[in-house]
Amino acid sequence: MKLLFRTACCACAAALTLATASSNLLGQGQAQAPAQGAQGRGQPPPPAPQPGHPSGKLVIWGDVVLFAARDNPDNCIMLNRFKRGQRVGFRMTAFDGGTGEVENTAVLTAHVSSAGKTTDVPMRWRGAAGPNAPAPPGYLRSPVELWTGSWTVPDDAPTGMVTYTVTATDRFGRTASFRPFSAEASQVVVVQ
C-alpha cells in the first residue's frame, strides 16, 4: 500500500509541476508559428491571438499517461512505468502567464531520450475546433487547453529510466520548457 501511495503521489506531483519559462517578447508582428499537427494532417492553423496576449511569460505544464485504445479502461491513466510497445502519452497545456488564458498559438514538442538517442515528438493542439465546438467522443467539453503527443516504447528499448522534456514557442517568440520533478520515483521507466 505504501508503494502504491508513493507512486500515486509522485505521479500527481508530476502532473502539477509548473514549467520553468523564459519570456522573449518579440512583439505582435512576429510571424505565425506552424500550426499544431498541420504537417500532413490537414489541421487548421491556430486562431488569431487573444486580446491582451502577450502579457506575461509563456508557461507550460502537464503529465504523462498511457495512451491506449479508447475502449481500454487503462486509456489516459497516469502512469510512469511502461512496457515495450506501449504508448507514452504526453498531455500538456500552455498559457499566457499574465492573463492565465490558454496560449493557442504555442507549438509544443516533447524530447524523449532513451538508449542514447533523443526523439522529438511533435505535439498536436487539440482545441483547433474552438471552445464552442461539440465535445469529441470521450471528452466532457472541447479540449481547448490540451496538446498531446505520444512515443511508443520500441521493442528493443532497454529497461530503465527514460528522460524527457517538453519545449514550447508561441507566435510572440516566447519560449518555455518543462521537466518532470527530479525524484527518481516519478521518472518514466521502461519495465519488462
C-alpha positions as CSV (number, residue, x, y, z in Angstrom):
1,M,0.0,0.0,0.0
2,K,2.9,2.4,0.8
3,L,4.4,1.8,-2.6
4,L,1.1,2.4,-4.4
5,F,0.5,5.6,-2.4
6,R,4.1,6.8,-3.1
7,T,3.8,6.1,-6.8
8,A,0.4,7.8,-6.9
9,C,1.8,10.8,-5.1
10,C,4.8,11.1,-7.4
11,A,2.5,10.9,-10.4
12,C,0.2,13.5,-9.1
13,A,3.1,15.8,-8.2
14,A,4.4,15.4,-11.7
15,A,1.1,16.4,-13.1
16,L,1.1,19.7,-11.2
17,T,4.7,20.6,-12.0
18,L,4.9,24.1,-13.4
19,A,7.4,24.6,-16.1
20,T,10.3,26.9,-15.9
21,A,9.7,29.5,-18.5
22,S,11.5,32.3,-20.2
23,S,9.9,35.3,-21.8
24,N,11.4,36.5,-25.0
25,L,8.9,39.0,-26.4
26,L,9.4,40.0,-30.0
27,G,6.2,41.9,-30.5
28,Q,2.9,41.2,-32.1
29,G,4.3,41.5,-35.6
30,Q,6.0,38.1,-35.2
31,A,5.3,35.6,-38.0
32,Q,2.8,32.9,-37.2
33,A,4.3,29.7,-35.8
34,P,3.5,26.5,-37.6
35,A,0.1,25.1,-36.7
36,Q,-0.1,22.2,-34.3
37,G,-0.2,19.0,-36.3
38,A,-0.6,20.8,-39.6
39,Q,2.2,18.9,-41.2
40,G,0.3,16.4,-43.3
41,R,-2.7,16.2,-41.0
42,G,-5.0,18.8,-42.5
43,Q,-5.4,20.7,-39.2
44,P,-6.5,24.3,-39.5
45,P,-4.0,26.9,-38.3
46,P,-4.3,28.2,-34.7
47,P,-6.7,31.1,-34.3
48,A,-5.6,34.7,-34.0
49,P,-4.0,35.6,-30.7
50,Q,-6.4,36.6,-27.9
51,P,-6.7,40.2,-26.7
52,G,-4.2,41.1,-24.1
53,H,-1.6,38.4,-25.2
54,P,1.3,38.6,-24.6
55,S,1.2,40.0,-21.1
56,G,3.4,37.6,-19.2
57,K,5.7,34.6,-19.6
58,L,4.7,31.6,-21.6
59,V,4.0,28.8,-19.1
60,I,3.6,25.1,-19.8
61,W,2.8,22.1,-17.6
62,G,1.4,18.6,-18.0
63,D,1.6,15.0,-17.2
64,V,2.4,11.5,-18.7
65,V,-0.3,8.9,-19.2
66,L,-0.8,5.6,-21.0
67,F,-2.3,6.1,-24.4
68,A,-4.3,3.0,-25.4
69,A,-7.4,2.2,-27.4
70,R,-10.4,4.3,-26.4
71,D,-12.3,1.2,-25.2
72,N,-9.3,0.2,-23.0
73,P,-10.2,1.0,-19.3
74,D,-6.5,2.0,-18.8
75,N,-6.5,4.6,-21.5
76,C,-5.3,8.0,-20.2
77,I,-4.5,6.7,-16.8
78,M,-1.5,8.4,-15.2
79,L,1.5,6.1,-15.4
80,N,5.2,6.2,-15.3
81,R,6.0,2.5,-15.8
82,F,5.7,1.4,-19.5
83,K,6.3,-1.9,-21.3
84,R,7.8,-2.2,-24.8
85,G,5.1,-1.5,-27.4
86,Q,3.0,0.8,-25.1
87,R,2.4,4.4,-26.0
88,V,3.7,7.0,-23.6
89,G,1.2,9.9,-23.8
90,F,2.3,13.4,-23.2
91,R,-0.5,15.8,-22.2
92,M,0.4,19.4,-21.8
93,T,-1.2,22.9,-21.7
94,A,0.3,26.3,-22.5
95,F,-1.0,29.6,-21.2
96,D,-0.1,33.3,-21.0
97,G,1.3,33.9,-17.6
98,G,-0.2,37.4,-17.4
99,T,-3.8,36.7,-18.4
100,G,-4.0,33.0,-17.3
101,E,-5.6,32.2,-20.6
102,V,-4.6,29.3,-22.9
103,E,-2.0,30.4,-25.4
104,N,-3.4,28.8,-28.5
105,T,-0.5,29.8,-30.8
106,A,2.0,27.7,-28.9
107,V,3.9,24.9,-30.7
108,L,5.0,22.2,-28.3
109,T,7.5,19.3,-28.7
110,A,8.4,16.5,-26.4
111,H,12.0,15.4,-26.4
112,V,12.4,11.7,-25.3
113,S,15.9,10.3,-24.5
114,S,16.3,6.6,-24.4
115,A,19.3,4.3,-25.2
116,G,21.5,7.3,-26.0
117,K,19.1,8.6,-28.7
118,T,16.7,11.6,-28.4
119,T,13.5,11.5,-30.3
120,D,11.5,14.7,-30.9
121,V,7.7,14.2,-30.6
122,P,5.6,17.0,-32.1
123,M,2.5,17.7,-30.0
124,R,-0.9,18.4,-31.5
125,W,-3.1,21.2,-30.2
126,R,-6.5,19.6,-29.6
127,G,-8.5,22.8,-29.4
128,A,-8.4,23.8,-33.1
129,A,-12.2,23.4,-33.4
130,G,-12.7,26.2,-30.8
131,P,-14.3,26.4,-27.4
132,N,-17.9,26.2,-28.7
133,A,-17.3,23.1,-30.7
134,P,-19.1,20.0,-29.6
135,A,-17.0,17.8,-27.3
136,P,-15.3,14.9,-29.2
137,P,-16.0,11.4,-28.1
138,G,-14.5,10.7,-24.7
139,Y,-14.4,14.4,-23.7
140,L,-16.6,16.4,-21.3
141,R,-16.1,19.6,-23.3
142,S,-14.0,20.9,-26.2
143,P,-10.3,20.4,-25.2
144,V,-9.1,23.9,-26.0
145,E,-6.3,23.7,-23.3
146,L,-4.8,20.4,-24.5
147,W,-1.8,19.5,-26.5
148,T,-1.0,15.8,-26.9
149,G,1.8,13.7,-28.3
150,S,2.9,10.1,-27.9
151,W,6.1,8.0,-28.1
152,T,5.8,4.2,-28.5
153,V,8.4,2.3,-26.4
154,P,10.5,0.5,-29.0
155,D,10.7,-3.3,-29.0
156,D,14.4,-3.1,-28.4
157,A,14.3,-0.4,-25.7
158,P,16.5,-1.3,-22.7
159,T,14.8,-1.4,-19.4
160,G,15.4,1.6,-17.1
161,M,14.8,5.3,-16.9
162,V,13.7,7.4,-19.9
163,T,14.2,11.1,-19.6
164,Y,12.0,13.7,-21.3
165,T,11.5,17.4,-21.6
166,V,8.9,19.5,-23.4
167,T,9.6,22.8,-25.1
168,A,7.2,25.4,-26.4
169,T,7.4,28.6,-28.6
170,D,4.5,30.9,-29.4
171,R,3.9,33.4,-32.1
172,F,5.3,36.2,-30.0
173,G,8.7,34.4,-29.7
174,R,8.2,33.5,-26.0
175,T,9.7,30.1,-25.1
176,A,9.1,27.8,-22.2
177,S,10.4,24.4,-21.1
178,F,9.1,21.6,-18.8
179,R,10.9,18.9,-16.9
180,P,9.3,16.5,-14.5
181,F,10.3,16.5,-10.8
182,S,13.8,15.2,-10.2
183,A,12.6,12.4,-7.9
184,E,13.7,9.1,-9.4
185,A,10.3,7.5,-8.4
186,S,8.5,9.9,-10.7
187,Q,10.5,9.4,-13.9
188,V,9.3,7.4,-16.9
189,V,10.7,3.9,-16.7
190,V,10.7,1.0,-19.2
191,V,9.9,-2.2,-17.5
192,Q,9.7,-5.9,-18.6
